[in-house]
Amino acid sequence: SGAYLSWTIMAAEIPFIAAKRGAFPKVIARQNAADAPIGSLWMTNISVQLCLIAIAFYHLDYSTLLIIASEMVLVPYLLVGLFLAKISYQTRCYRPLLIGIGATLY
């Protein structure tokens, strides 16, 4: 139960911070009286429910959801590697550039 709570908090925190900085709609940055990010919690929980319904609808199993989640992690990893390579190239810092290229190729 503690692990589920920590994953829920982690998943809600990222859209909340993005909304506070203007990258997501402001409705996601809404908070309740206890300062809980209710907009972000609703968004992430609805997303999880839609994934679970889709898996049930297409008669897939939980391991399919784990595969999808694992593959979704690779997109931000690729983008971070590319960004590090770009910034390192522009500032002529070659050690981080090699790390960025390695992360991108991975």
Secondary structure as GFF3:
##gff-version 3
##sequence-region A 1 106
A	DSSP	alpha_helix	2	20	.	.	.	ID=ss1
A	DSSP	three_ten_helix	26	29	.	.	.	ID=ss2
A	DSSP	alpha_helix	38	57	.	.	.	ID=ss3
A	DSSP	alpha_helix	62	91	.	.	.	ID=ss4
A	DSSP	alpha_helix	94	105	.	.	.	ID=ss5
###
